[in-house]
């Protein structure tokens, strides 16, 4: 399997919440899905999380926001969750870059994003944080 790209269907990854509960990425289909790949060690991710909180509150009726932590140590994931005040879906497979969902989507740095339509097809992907970019992407695709 190659790296997923625009137009590809969602890779149905098995992920876990901090409470150990199992989730499938595909369970978020039905609304647009913005997958946010992040790490506790990423300082830019803090700025992104502040803006994502606003996006979550504003578009929750049409958009499932799913933060996917890429740290391999659960304690870092927990610390980052508290630091960034993540209250939306916050999941991990604990495998980092080299395996699992990070590898399937070709994640090589943070923050990184994969945007899906409501049927689970990739409509965009990008890396890095720029204030206002989330609104730009939402306005471009969620008409």
N, CA, C and O atoms as CSV, one atom per row, in Angstrom:
chain,resi,resn,atom,element,x,y,z
A,1,UNK,N,N,0.854,-1.186,0.000
A,1,UNK,CA,C,0.000,0.000,0.000
A,1,UNK,C,C,0.892,1.240,0.000
A,1,UNK,O,O,1.818,1.336,0.806
A,2,UNK,N,N,0.621,2.187,-0.897
A,2,UNK,CA,C,1.372,3.423,-0.959
A,2,UNK,C,C,0.801,4.467,-0.015
A,2,UNK,O,O,-0.168,4.218,0.701
A,3,UNK,N,N,1.412,5.625,-0.027
A,3,UNK,CA,C,0.957,6.732,0.810
A,3,UNK,C,C,-0.327,7.303,0.229
A,3,UNK,O,O,-0.415,7.549,-0.974
A,4,UNK,N,N,-1.312,7.511,1.076
A,4,UNK,CA,C,-2.598,8.063,0.639
A,4,UNK,C,C,-2.427,9.496,0.164
A,4,UNK,O,O,-1.675,10.277,0.748
A,5,UNK,N,N,-3.142,9.829,-0.910
A,5,UNK,CA,C,-3.049,11.165,-1.481
A,5,UNK,C,C,-4.439,11.662,-1.857
A,5,UNK,O,O,-5.422,10.933,-1.715
A,6,UNK,N,N,-4.523,12.895,-2.334
A,6,UNK,CA,C,-5.797,13.495,-2.701
A,6,UNK,C,C,-6.560,12.585,-3.662
A,6,UNK,O,O,-6.006,12.091,-4.644
A,7,UNK,N,N,-7.845,12.374,-3.359
A,7,UNK,CA,C,-8.701,11.507,-4.152
A,7,UNK,C,C,-8.810,10.097,-3.603
A,7,UNK,O,O,-9.774,9.391,-3.897
A,8,UNK,N,N,-7.830,9.677,-2.805
A,8,UNK,CA,C,-7.879,8.340,-2.209
A,8,UNK,C,C,-8.929,8.284,-1.109
A,8,UNK,O,O,-9.286,9.301,-0.515
A,9,UNK,N,N,-9.413,7.079,-0.852
A,9,UNK,CA,C,-10.338,6.875,0.255
A,9,UNK,C,C,-9.580,6.809,1.572
A,9,UNK,O,O,-8.393,6.483,1.615
A,10,UNK,N,N,-10.286,7.121,2.631
A,10,UNK,CA,C,-9.742,7.101,3.980
A,10,UNK,C,C,-9.189,5.713,4.320
A,10,UNK,O,O,-9.846,4.699,4.081
A,11,UNK,N,N,-7.986,5.680,4.875
A,11,UNK,CA,C,-7.429,4.443,5.408
A,11,UNK,C,C,-8.139,4.185,6.732
A,11,UNK,O,O,-8.131,5.037,7.621
A,12,UNK,N,N,-8.750,3.018,6.865
A,12,UNK,CA,C,-9.553,2.731,8.059
A,12,UNK,C,C,-8.668,2.276,9.212
A,12,UNK,O,O,-8.629,1.094,9.553
A,13,UNK,N,N,-7.969,3.215,9.797
A,13,UNK,CA,C,-7.041,2.927,10.879
A,13,UNK,C,C,-7.772,2.656,12.188
A,13,UNK,O,O,-8.820,3.239,12.466
A,14,UNK,N,N,-7.201,1.767,12.981
A,14,UNK,CA,C,-7.683,1.528,14.340
A,14,UNK,C,C,-6.856,2.409,15.267
A,14,UNK,O,O,-5.628,2.331,15.295
A,15,UNK,N,N,-7.556,3.249,16.025
A,15,UNK,CA,C,-6.923,4.198,16.937
A,15,UNK,C,C,-7.522,4.033,18.324
A,15,UNK,O,O,-8.552,3.381,18.491
A,16,UNK,N,N,-6.880,4.620,19.305
A,16,UNK,CA,C,-7.336,4.493,20.691
A,16,UNK,C,C,-7.412,5.860,21.352
A,16,UNK,O,O,-6.612,6.751,21.067
A,17,UNK,N,N,-8.393,6.009,22.243
A,17,UNK,CA,C,-8.488,7.197,23.069
A,17,UNK,C,C,-7.589,7.050,24.282
A,17,UNK,O,O,-7.081,5.962,24.554
A,18,UNK,N,N,-7.389,8.137,25.013
A,18,UNK,CA,C,-6.578,8.074,26.225
A,18,UNK,C,C,-7.140,7.090,27.247
A,18,UNK,O,O,-6.410,6.571,28.091
A,19,UNK,N,N,-8.439,6.841,27.161
A,19,UNK,CA,C,-9.085,5.892,28.075
A,19,UNK,C,C,-8.950,4.442,27.612
A,19,UNK,O,O,-9.453,3.533,28.273
A,20,UNK,N,N,-8.272,4.217,26.478
A,20,UNK,CA,C,-8.070,2.874,25.955
A,20,UNK,C,C,-9.161,2.387,25.016
A,20,UNK,O,O,-9.042,1.311,24.429
A,21,UNK,N,N,-10.217,3.164,24.869
A,21,UNK,CA,C,-11.319,2.775,23.982
A,21,UNK,C,C,-10.850,2.773,22.525
A,21,UNK,O,O,-10.093,3.647,22.104
A,22,UNK,N,N,-11.314,1.772,21.760
A,22,UNK,CA,C,-10.926,1.637,20.355
A,22,UNK,C,C,-11.875,2.416,19.453
A,22,UNK,O,O,-13.090,2.414,19.652
A,23,UNK,N,N,-11.296,3.080,18.461
A,23,UNK,CA,C,-12.057,3.824,17.453
A,23,UNK,C,C,-11.544,3.432,16.076
A,23,UNK,O,O,-10.390,3.031,15.922
A,24,UNK,N,N,-12.394,3.548,15.097
A,24,UNK,CA,C,-11.980,3.417,13.699
A,24,UNK,C,C,-12.101,4.797,13.079
A,24,UNK,O,O,-13.094,5.495,13.290
A,25,UNK,N,N,-11.099,5.188,12.321
A,25,UNK,CA,C,-11.147,6.495,11.673
A,25,UNK,C,C,-12.396,6.610,10.810
A,25,UNK,O,O,-12.982,7.687,10.706
A,26,UNK,N,N,-12.806,5.512,10.194
A,26,UNK,CA,C,-13.988,5.528,9.325
A,26,UNK,C,C,-15.276,5.843,10.078
A,26,UNK,O,O,-16.264,6.242,9.461
A,27,UNK,N,N,-15.285,5.674,11.387
A,27,UNK,CA,C,-16.499,5.961,12.166
A,27,UNK,C,C,-16.826,7.451,12.198
A,27,UNK,O,O,-17.918,7.834,12.617
A,28,UNK,N,N,-15.897,8.289,11.763
A,28,UNK,CA,C,-16.125,9.734,11.751
A,28,UNK,C,C,-16.704,10.225,10.426
A,28,UNK,O,O,-17.060,11.397,10.302
A,29,UNK,N,N,-16.800,9.322,9.421
A,29,UNK,CA,C,-17.401,9.705,8.138
A,29,UNK,C,C,-18.868,10.070,8.352
A,29,UNK,O,O,-19.457,9.747,9.383
A,30,UNK,N,N,-19.438,10.739,7.373
A,30,UNK,CA,C,-20.822,11.222,7.471
A,30,UNK,C,C,-20.832,12.737,7.568
A,30,UNK,O,O,-21.782,13.391,7.138
A,31,UNK,N,N,-19.773,13.287,8.134
A,31,UNK,CA,C,-19.481,14.718,8.123
A,31,UNK,C,C,-18.109,14.850,7.465
A,31,UNK,O,O,-17.414,13.854,7.262
A,32,UNK,N,N,-17.727,16.070,7.137
A,32,UNK,CA,C,-16.349,16.293,6.737
A,32,UNK,C,C,-15.474,15.910,7.923
A,32,UNK,O,O,-15.901,16.010,9.073
A,33,UNK,N,N,-14.249,15.471,7.643
A,33,UNK,CA,C,-13.319,15.082,8.703
A,33,UNK,C,C,-12.004,15.818,8.478
A,33,UNK,O,O,-11.439,15.781,7.385
A,34,UNK,N,N,-11.527,16.484,9.519
A,34,UNK,CA,C,-10.200,17.089,9.490
A,34,UNK,C,C,-9.335,16.324,10.485
A,34,UNK,O,O,-9.523,16.428,11.697
A,35,UNK,N,N,-8.382,15.553,9.955
A,35,UNK,CA,C,-7.435,14.822,10.796
A,35,UNK,C,C,-6.226,15.717,11.027
A,35,UNK,O,O,-5.591,16.192,10.085
A,36,UNK,N,N,-5.928,15.932,12.283
A,36,UNK,CA,C,-4.844,16.813,12.728
A,36,UNK,C,C,-3.779,15.945,13.386
A,36,UNK,O,O,-4.000,15.417,14.476
A,37,UNK,N,N,-2.637,15.792,12.744
A,37,UNK,CA,C,-1.539,14.983,13.274
A,37,UNK,C,C,-0.603,15.900,14.055
A,37,UNK,O,O,-0.146,16.920,13.539
A,38,UNK,N,N,-0.321,15.525,15.310
A,38,UNK,CA,C,0.431,16.417,16.192
A,38,UNK,C,C,1.312,15.631,17.154
A,38,UNK,O,O,1.204,14.410,17.268
A,39,UNK,N,N,2.187,16.360,17.843
A,39,UNK,CA,C,3.070,15.780,18.845
A,39,UNK,C,C,3.235,16.755,20.002
A,39,UNK,O,O,3.157,17.969,19.815
A,40,UNK,N,N,3.460,16.230,21.175
A,40,UNK,CA,C,3.724,17.055,22.349
A,40,UNK,C,C,4.968,17.910,22.130
A,40,UNK,O,O,5.048,19.030,22.636
A,41,UNK,N,N,5.915,17.405,21.398
A,41,UNK,CA,C,7.183,18.115,21.182
A,41,UNK,C,C,7.067,19.248,20.157
A,41,UNK,O,O,8.034,19.973,19.920
A,42,UNK,N,N,5.911,19.395,19.562
A,42,UNK,CA,C,5.686,20.401,18.517
A,42,UNK,C,C,5.114,21.678,19.131
A,42,UNK,O,O,3.957,21.703,19.551
A,43,UNK,N,N,5.915,22.727,19.182
A,43,UNK,CA,C,5.440,23.985,19.761
A,43,UNK,C,C,4.427,24.680,18.858
A,43,UNK,O,O,3.508,25.331,19.354
A,44,UNK,N,N,4.578,24.555,17.553
A,44,UNK,CA,C,3.621,25.146,16.618
A,44,UNK,C,C,2.246,24.501,16.789
A,44,UNK,O,O,1.221,25.136,16.540
A,45,UNK,N,N,2.231,23.245,17.211
A,45,UNK,CA,C,0.957,22.541,17.426
A,45,UNK,C,C,0.101,23.233,18.481
A,45,UNK,O,O,-1.126,23.145,18.436
A,46,UNK,N,N,0.738,23.925,19.435
A,46,UNK,CA,C,-0.029,24.667,20.449
A,46,UNK,C,C,-0.849,25.770,19.799
A,46,UNK,O,O,-2.028,25.937,20.111
A,47,UNK,N,N,-0.235,26.516,18.903
A,47,UNK,CA,C,-0.947,27.589,18.198
A,47,UNK,C,C,-2.064,27.011,17.345
A,47,UNK,O,O,-3.167,27.556,17.301
A,48,UNK,N,N,-1.777,25.913,16.672
A,48,UNK,CA,C,-2.799,25.267,15.847
A,48,UNK,C,C,-3.972,24.817,16.707
A,48,UNK,O,O,-5.126,24.980,16.309
A,49,UNK,N,N,-3.697,24.256,17.876
A,49,UNK,CA,C,-4.764,23.757,18.751
A,49,UNK,C,C,-5.681,24.883,19.211
A,49,UNK,O,O,-6.891,24.687,19.330
A,50,UNK,N,N,-5.119,26.059,19.470
A,50,UNK,CA,C,-5.959,27.201,19.872
A,50,UNK,C,C,-6.950,27.547,18.763
A,50,UNK,O,O,-8.123,27.799,19.037
A,51,UNK,N,N,-6.487,27.562,17.522
A,51,UNK,CA,C,-7.383,27.863,16.407
A,51,UNK,C,C,-8.334,26.697,16.120
A,51,UNK,O,O,-9.483,26.915,15.737
A,52,UNK,N,N,-7.866,25.476,16.301
A,52,UNK,CA,C,-8.734,24.312,16.097
A,52,UNK,C,C,-9.888,24.298,17.088
A,52,UNK,O,O,-10.982,23.838,16.760
A,53,UNK,N,N,-9.656,24.794,18.290
A,53,UNK,CA,C,-10.743,24.867,19.277
A,53,UNK,C,C,-11.874,25.739,18.742
A,53,UNK,O,O,-13.047,25.395,18.888
A,54,UNK,N,N,-11.531,26.856,18.128
A,54,UNK,CA,C,-12.531,27.759,17.538
A,54,UNK,C,C,-13.242,27.061,16.378
A,54,UNK,O,O,-14.464,27.141,16.256
A,55,UNK,N,N,-12.477,26.381,15.535
A,55,UNK,CA,C,-13.051,25.646,14.402
A,55,UNK,C,C,-14.011,24.569,14.904
A,55,UNK,O,O,-15.103,24.402,14.359
A,56,UNK,N,N,-13.608,23.851,15.929
A,56,UNK,CA,C,-14.460,22.800,16.499
A,56,UNK,C,C,-15.785,23.374,16.994
A,56,UNK,O,O,-16.846,22.810,16.728
A,57,UNK,N,N,-15.726,24.475,17.703
A,57,UNK,CA,C,-16.949,25.089,18.231
A,57,UNK,C,C,-17.842,25.625,17.114
A,57,UNK,O,O,-19.067,25.533,17.193
A,58,UNK,N,N,-17.229,26.178,16.085
A,58,UNK,CA,C,-17.986,26.817,15.009
A,58,UNK,C,C,-18.591,25.821,14.015
A,58,UNK,O,O,-19.693,26.044,13.515
A,59,UNK,N,N,-17.890,24.735,13.727
A,59,UNK,CA,C,-18.308,23.829,12.651
A,59,UNK,C,C,-18.650,22.415,13.121
A,59,UNK,O,O,-18.776,21.513,12.294
A,60,UNK,N,N,-18.799,22.209,14.401
A,60,UNK,CA,C,-19.031,20.870,14.939
A,60,UNK,C,C,-20.238,20.166,14.312
A,60,UNK,O,O,-20.270,18.936,14.263
A,61,UNK,N,N,-21.217,20.916,13.839
A,61,UNK,CA,C,-22.403,20.298,13.229
A,61,UNK,C,C,-22.109,19.686,11.855
A,61,UNK,O,O,-22.867,18.836,11.387
A,62,UNK,N,N,-21.012,20.111,11.200
A,62,UNK,CA,C,-20.700,19.623,9.850
A,62,UNK,C,C,-19.302,19.032,9.708
A,62,UNK,O,O,-18.958,18.479,8.663
A,63,UNK,N,N,-18.499,19.150,10.763
A,63,UNK,CA,C,-17.095,18.749,10.681
A,63,UNK,C,C,-16.700,17.941,11.910
A,63,UNK,O,O,-16.893,18.383,13.043
A,64,UNK,N,N,-16.147,16.761,11.681
A,64,UNK,CA,C,-15.543,15.984,12.766
A,64,UNK,C,C,-14.057,16.292,12.790
A,64,UNK,O,O,-13.336,15.988,11.840
A,65,UNK,N,N,-13.612,16.883,13.857
A,65,UNK,CA,C,-12.204,17.173,14.061
A,65,UNK,C,C,-11.607,16.007,14.840
A,65,UNK,O,O,-12.103,15.638,15.905
A,66,UNK,N,N,-10.536,15.430,14.295
A,66,UNK,CA,C,-9.896,14.279,14.928
A,66,UNK,C,C,-8.405,14.570,15.056
A,66,UNK,O,O,-7.681,14.576,14.060
A,67,UNK,N,N,-7.952,14.810,16.276
A,67,UNK,CA,C,-6.524,14.986,16.516
A,67,UNK,C,C,-5.905,13.612,16.708
A,67,UNK,O,O,-6.403,12.794,17.481
A,68,UNK,N,N,-4.810,13.369,15.993
A,68,UNK,CA,C,-4.126,12.078,16.061
A,68,UNK,C,C,-2.710,12.327,16.558
A,68,UNK,O,O,-1.874,12.889,15.851
A,69,UNK,N,N,-2.462,11.898,17.780
A,69,UNK,CA,C,-1.155,12.110,18.392
A,69,UNK,C,C,-0.160,11.095,17.850
A,69,UNK,O,O,-0.470,9.910,17.724
A,70,UNK,N,N,1.034,11.572,17.533
A,70,UNK,CA,C,2.051,10.722,16.933
A,70,UNK,C,C,3.171,10.348,17.900
A,70,UNK,O,O,4.142,9.707,17.497
A,71,UNK,N,N,3.052,10.738,19.166
A,71,UNK,CA,C,4.058,10.344,20.152
A,71,UNK,C,C,3.937,8.852,20.436
A,71,UNK,O,O,2.837,8.301,20.413
A,72,UNK,N,N,5.054,8.203,20.702
A,72,UNK,CA,C,5.025,6.781,21.028
A,72,UNK,C,C,4.911,6.549,22.535
A,72,UNK,O,O,4.688,5.420,22.972
A,73,UNK,N,N,5.062,7.600,23.322
A,73,UNK,CA,C,4.927,7.497,24.779
A,73,UNK,C,C,3.598,8.119,25.203
A,73,UNK,O,O,3.339,9.292,24.933
A,74,UNK,N,N,2.765,7.333,25.864
A,74,UNK,CA,C,1.442,7.811,26.275
A,74,UNK,C,C,1.536,9.024,27.197
A,74,UNK,O,O,0.676,9.903,27.141
A,75,UNK,N,N,2.561,9.090,28.041
A,75,UNK,CA,C,2.698,10.222,28.964
A,75,UNK,C,C,2.869,11.539,28.208
A,75,UNK,O,O,2.373,12.573,28.656
A,76,UNK,N,N,3.558,11.517,27.079
A,76,UNK,CA,C,3.706,12.731,26.263
A,76,UNK,C,C,2.371,13.122,25.651
A,76,UNK,O,O,2.020,14.301,25.615
A,77,UNK,N,N,1.637,12.144,25.176
A,77,UNK,CA,C,0.305,12.380,24.612
A,77,UNK,C,C,-0.598,13.023,25.662
A,77,UNK,O,O,-1.282,14.007,25.381
A,78,UNK,N,N,-0.599,12.463,26.871
A,78,UNK,CA,C,-1.421,13.016,27.959
A,78,UNK,C,C,-1.009,14.447,28.290
A,78,UNK,O,O,-1.860,15.318,28.469
A,79,UNK,N,N,0.289,14.683,28.370
A,79,UNK,CA,C,0.798,16.018,28.685
A,79,UNK,C,C,0.398,17.023,27.608
A,79,UNK,O,O,-0.038,18.129,27.926
A,80,UNK,N,N,0.541,16.652,26.353
A,80,UNK,CA,C,0.171,17.534,25.246
A,80,UNK,C,C,-1.317,17.815,25.198
A,80,UNK,O,O,-1.734,18.921,24.854
A,81,UNK,N,N,-2.119,16.821,25.542
A,81,UNK,CA,C,-3.575,16.987,25.571
A,81,UNK,C,C,-3.966,18.039,26.598
A,81,UNK,O,O,-4.814,18.892,26.335
A,82,UNK,N,N,-3.341,17.971,27.773
A,82,UNK,CA,C,-3.610,18.983,28.813
A,82,UNK,C,C,-3.109,20.355,28.369
A,82,UNK,O,O,-3.820,21.352,28.500
A,83,UNK,N,N,-1.894,20.405,27.848
A,83,UNK,CA,C,-1.292,21.668,27.414
A,83,UNK,C,C,-2.146,22.360,26.360
A,83,UNK,O,O,-2.370,23.569,26.426
A,84,UNK,N,N,-2.621,21.587,25.390
A,84,UNK,CA,C,-3.354,22.156,24.259
A,84,UNK,C,C,-4.862,22.194,24.480
A,84,UNK,O,O,-5.601,22.655,23.610
A,85,UNK,N,N,-5.328,21.716,25.630
A,85,UNK,CA,C,-6.757,21.728,25.995
A,85,UNK,C,C,-7.626,21.101,24.903
A,85,UNK,O,O,-8.628,21.684,24.490
A,86,UNK,N,N,-7.239,19.920,24.444
A,86,UNK,CA,C,-7.973,19.227,23.379
A,86,UNK,C,C,-9.224,18.586,23.964
A,86,UNK,O,O,-9.145,17.736,24.851
A,87,UNK,N,N,-10.382,19.006,23.454
A,87,UNK,CA,C,-11.668,18.499,23.954
A,87,UNK,C,C,-12.437,17.724,22.876
A,87,UNK,O,O,-13.478,17.140,23.175
A,88,UNK,N,N,-11.954,17.706,21.649
A,88,UNK,CA,C,-12.581,16.960,20.566
A,88,UNK,C,C,-11.907,15.581,20.495
A,88,UNK,O,O,-11.065,15.265,21.336
A,89,UNK,N,N,-12.268,14.763,19.506
A,89,UNK,CA,C,-11.683,13.424,19.367
A,89,UNK,C,C,-10.159,13.521,19.348
A,89,UNK,O,O,-9.583,14.247,18.538
A,90,UNK,N,N,-9.523,12.790,20.240
A,90,UNK,CA,C,-8.081,12.857,20.445
A,90,UNK,C,C,-7.574,11.420,20.559
A,90,UNK,O,O,-7.727,10.780,21.599
A,91,UNK,N,N,-6.975,10.926,19.489
A,91,UNK,CA,C,-6.687,9.502,19.368
A,91,UNK,C,C,-5.225,9.252,19.020
A,91,UNK,O,O,-4.490,10.181,18.686
A,92,UNK,N,N,-4.813,8.002,19.099
A,92,UNK,CA,C,-3.457,7.612,18.729
A,92,UNK,C,C,-3.416,6.111,18.476
A,92,UNK,O,O,-4.245,5.360,18.989
A,93,UNK,N,N,-2.439,5.685,17.679
A,93,UNK,CA,C,-2.168,4.251,17.589
A,93,UNK,C,C,-0.857,3.927,18.298
A,93,UNK,O,O,-0.473,2.761,18.391
A,94,UNK,N,N,-0.168,4.954,18.798
A,94,UNK,CA,C,1.064,4.763,19.552
A,94,UNK,C,C,2.259,4.327,18.731
A,94,UNK,O,O,3.285,3.940,19.290
A,95,UNK,N,N,2.144,4.385,17.401
A,95,UNK,CA,C,3.187,3.842,16.532
A,95,UNK,C,C,4.098,4.896,15.910
A,95,UNK,O,O,5.065,4.542,15.236
A,96,UNK,N,N,3.816,6.174,16.118
A,96,UNK,CA,C,4.667,7.213,15.556
A,96,UNK,C,C,4.614,7.278,14.037
A,96,UNK,O,O,3.609,6.930,13.418
A,97,UNK,N,N,5.727,7.734,13.446
A,97,UNK,CA,C,5.817,7.923,11.993
A,97,UNK,C,C,5.937,6.631,11.200
A,97,UNK,O,O,5.322,6.481,10.144
A,98,UNK,N,N,6.722,5.709,11.707
A,98,UNK,CA,C,7.198,4.603,10.884
A,98,UNK,C,C,6.159,3.540,10.564
A,98,UNK,O,O,6.324,2.782,9.608
A,99,UNK,N,N,5.097,3.476,11.346
A,99,UNK,CA,C,4.080,2.453,11.128
A,99,UNK,C,C,2.702,3.083,11.273
A,99,UNK,O,O,2.577,4.281,11.529
A,100,UNK,N,N,1.687,2.272,11.110
A,100,UNK,CA,C,0.324,2.687,11.407
A,100,UNK,C,C,-0.186,3.846,10.578
A,100,UNK,O,O,0.214,4.039,9.430
A,101,UNK,N,N,-1.084,4.618,11.188
A,101,UNK,CA,C,-1.789,5.683,10.482
A,101,UNK,C,C,-0.835,6.778,10.001
A,101,UNK,O,O,-1.041,7.332,8.921
A,102,UNK,N,N,0.181,7.095,10.761
A,102,UNK,CA,C,1.148,8.110,10.337
A,102,UNK,C,C,1.843,7.725,9.052
A,102,UNK,O,O,2.010,8.556,8.159
A,103,UNK,N,N,2.247,6.482,8.951
A,103,UNK,CA,C,2.893,5.979,7.750
A,103,UNK,C,C,1.921,5.935,6.577
A,103,UNK,O,O,2.289,6.288,5.457
A,104,UNK,N,N,0.687,5.506,6.822
A,104,UNK,CA,C,-0.313,5.397,5.755
A,104,UNK,C,C,-0.585,6.738,5.088
A,104,UNK,O,O,-0.861,6.802,3.891
A,105,UNK,N,N,-0.503,7.806,5.872
A,105,UNK,CA,C,-0.760,9.137,5.328
A,105,UNK,C,C,0.518,9.912,5.022
A,105,UNK,O,O,0.451,11.089,4.665
A,106,UNK,N,N,1.662,9.283,5.154
A,106,UNK,CA,C,2.923,9.925,4.802
A,106,UNK,C,C,3.274,11.099,5.697
A,106,UNK,O,O,3.866,12.075,5.238
A,107,UNK,N,N,2.915,11.014,6.963
A,107,UNK,CA,C,3.191,12.105,7.894
A,107,UNK,C,C,4.675,12.091,8.240
A,107,UNK,O,O,5.203,11.083,8.711
A,108,UNK,N,N,5.343,13.220,8.001
A,108,UNK,CA,C,6.781,13.321,8.268
A,108,UNK,C,C,7.123,14.484,9.191
A,108,UNK,O,O,8.291,14.671,9.535
A,109,UNK,N,N,6.141,15.261,9.595
A,109,UNK,CA,C,6.365,16.396,10.487
A,109,UNK,C,C,5.045,16.902,11.022
A,109,UNK,O,O,3.978,16.423,10.639
A,110,UNK,N,N,5.127,17.875,11.911
A,110,UNK,CA,C,3.938,18.386,12.598
A,110,UNK,C,C,3.847,19.897,12.521
A,110,UNK,O,O,4.860,20.576,12.353
A,111,UNK,N,N,2.669,20.415,12.641
A,111,UNK,CA,C,1.401,19.713,12.498
A,111,UNK,C,C,1.145,19.377,11.030
A,111,UNK,O,O,1.622,20.064,10.127
A,112,UNK,N,N,0.399,18.328,10.818
A,112,UNK,CA,C,0.023,17.919,9.464
A,112,UNK,C,C,-1.473,17.637,9.458
A,112,UNK,O,O,-2.052,17.261,10.478
A,113,UNK,N,N,-2.085,17.823,8.302
A,113,UNK,CA,C,-3.541,17.727,8.196
A,113,UNK,C,C,-3.939,16.937,6.960
A,113,UNK,O,O,-3.326,17.052,5.899
A,114,UNK,N,N,-4.983,16.133,7.126
A,114,UNK,CA,C,-5.622,15.461,5.997
A,114,UNK,C,C,-7.106,15.780,6.121
A,114,UNK,O,O,-7.725,15.513,7.151
A,115,UNK,N,N,-7.674,16.355,5.054
A,115,UNK,CA,C,-9.070,16.806,5.042
A,115,UNK,C,C,-9.857,15.852,4.147
A,115,UNK,O,O,-9.488,15.626,2.994
A,116,UNK,N,N,-10.945,15.293,4.685
A,116,UNK,CA,C,-11.777,14.321,3.979
A,116,UNK,C,C,-13.170,14.891,3.739
A,116,UNK,O,O,-13.678,15.662,4.553
A,117,UNK,N,N,-13.787,14.510,2.621
A,117,UNK,CA,C,-15.196,14.851,2.435
A,117,UNK,C,C,-16.042,13.902,3.280
A,117,UNK,O,O,-15.506,13.017,3.947
A,118,UNK,N,N,-17.345,14.083,3.253
A,118,UNK,CA,C,-18.228,13.295,4.121
A,118,UNK,C,C,-18.274,11.811,3.752
A,118,UNK,O,O,-18.724,10.986,4.548
A,119,UNK,N,N,-17.809,11.472,2.546
A,119,UNK,CA,C,-17.770,10.067,2.124
A,119,UNK,C,C,-16.428,9.410,2.427
A,119,UNK,O,O,-16.245,8.216,2.190
A,120,UNK,N,N,-15.493,10.195,2.952
A,120,UNK,CA,C,-14.201,9.645,3.346
A,120,UNK,C,C,-13.107,9.737,2.308
A,120,UNK,O,O,-12.073,9.084,2.455
A,121,UNK,N,N,-13.297,10.530,1.257
A,121,UNK,CA,C,-12.245,10.718,0.254
A,121,UNK,C,C,-11.380,11.916,0.653
A,121,UNK,O,O,-11.887,12.922,1.148
A,122,UNK,N,N,-10.080,11.795,0.433
A,122,UNK,CA,C,-9.165,12.897,0.741
A,122,UNK,C,C,-9.398,14.024,-0.252
A,122,UNK,O,O,-9.323,13.817,-1.463
A,123,UNK,N,N,-9.683,15.224,0.265
A,123,UNK,CA,C,-9.873,16.385,-0.604
A,123,UNK,C,C,-8.716,17.371,-0.499
A,123,UNK,O,O,-8.553,18.229,-1.368
A,124,UNK,N,N,-7.913,17.258,0.552
A,124,UNK,CA,C,-6.751,18.138,0.685
A,124,UNK,C,C,-5.852,17.592,1.780
A,124,UNK,O,O,-6.275,16.813,2.634
A,125,UNK,N,N,-4.619,18.016,1.732
A,125,UNK,CA,C,-3.652,17.700,2.790
A,125,UNK,C,C,-2.603,18.796,2.809
A,125,UNK,O,O,-2.264,19.356,1.766
A,126,UNK,N,N,-2.093,19.101,3.976
A,126,UNK,CA,C,-1.066,20.131,4.097
A,126,UNK,C,C,-0.306,19.947,5.396
A,126,UNK,O,O,-0.695,19.177,6.274
A,127,UNK,N,N,0.780,20.675,5.483
A,127,UNK,CA,C,1.611,20.605,6.674
A,127,UNK,C,C,1.909,22.018,7.142
A,127,UNK,O,O,2.015,22.942,6.335
A,128,UNK,N,N,2.042,22.181,8.445
A,128,UNK,CA,C,2.368,23.475,9.026
A,128,UNK,C,C,1.123,24.230,9.449
A,128,UNK,O,O,-0.001,23.858,9.111
A,129,UNK,N,N,1.351,25.294,10.192
A,129,UNK,CA,C,0.245,26.108,10.688
A,129,UNK,C,C,0.401,27.540,10.206
A,129,UNK,O,O,1.472,28.138,10.313
A,130,UNK,N,N,-0.688,28.076,9.674
A,130,UNK,CA,C,-0.766,29.481,9.281
A,130,UNK,C,C,-2.114,29.982,9.778
A,130,UNK,O,O,-3.143,29.406,9.425
A,131,UNK,N,N,-2.140,31.046,10.591
A,131,UNK,CA,C,-3.425,31.556,11.082
A,131,UNK,C,C,-4.401,31.799,9.927
A,131,UNK,O,O,-4.043,32.395,8.911
A,132,UNK,N,N,-5.629,31.330,10.101
A,132,UNK,CA,C,-6.671,31.525,9.099
A,132,UNK,C,C,-6.772,30.430,8.056
A,132,UNK,O,O,-7.752,30.378,7.313
A,133,UNK,N,N,-5.781,29.554,7.986
A,133,UNK,CA,C,-5.792,28.514,6.946
A,133,UNK,C,C,-6.964,27.548,7.107
A,133,UNK,O,O,-7.541,27.111,6.112
A,134,UNK,N,N,-7.322,27.210,8.345
A,134,UNK,CA,C,-8.451,26.287,8.538
A,134,UNK,C,C,-9.724,26.863,7.933
A,134,UNK,O,O,-10.455,26.165,7.231
A,135,UNK,N,N,-9.986,28.131,8.205
A,135,UNK,CA,C,-11.174,28.796,7.629
A,135,UNK,C,C,-11.103,28.801,6.109
A,135,UNK,O,O,-12.108,28.564,5.440
A,136,UNK,N,N,-9.922,29.070,5.560
A,136,UNK,CA,C,-9.758,29.074,4.100
A,136,UNK,C,C,-10.126,27.713,3.508
A,136,UNK,O,O,-10.853,27.637,2.518
A,137,UNK,N,N,-9.625,26.651,4.113
A,137,UNK,CA,C,-9.896,25.301,3.612
A,137,UNK,C,C,-11.380,24.958,3.758
A,137,UNK,O,O,-11.987,24.403,2.842
A,138,UNK,N,N,-11.950,25.287,4.901
A,138,UNK,CA,C,-13.374,25.011,5.129
A,138,UNK,C,C,-14.228,25.765,4.122
A,138,UNK,O,O,-15.160,25.198,3.552
A,139,UNK,N,N,-13.921,27.026,3.900
A,139,UNK,CA,C,-14.691,27.825,2.943
A,139,UNK,C,C,-14.518,27.322,1.514
A,139,UNK,O,O,-15.426,27.464,0.695
A,140,UNK,N,N,-13.369,26.740,1.207
A,140,UNK,CA,C,-13.128,26.223,-0.140
A,140,UNK,C,C,-13.870,24.912,-0.399
A,140,UNK,O,O,-14.297,24.658,-1.525
A,141,UNK,N,N,-14.027,24.082,0.626
A,141,UNK,CA,C,-14.575,22.742,0.418
A,141,UNK,C,C,-15.956,22.504,1.010
A,141,UNK,O,O,-16.735,21.731,0.454
A,142,UNK,N,N,-16.269,23.137,2.103
A,142,UNK,CA,C,-17.535,22.859,2.796
A,142,UNK,C,C,-18.588,23.891,2.424
A,142,UNK,O,O,-19.038,24.659,3.274
A,143,UNK,N,N,-18.976,23.909,1.176
A,143,UNK,CA,C,-19.976,24.880,0.700
A,143,UNK,C,C,-21.379,24.352,0.838
A,143,UNK,O,O,-22.335,25.042,0.485
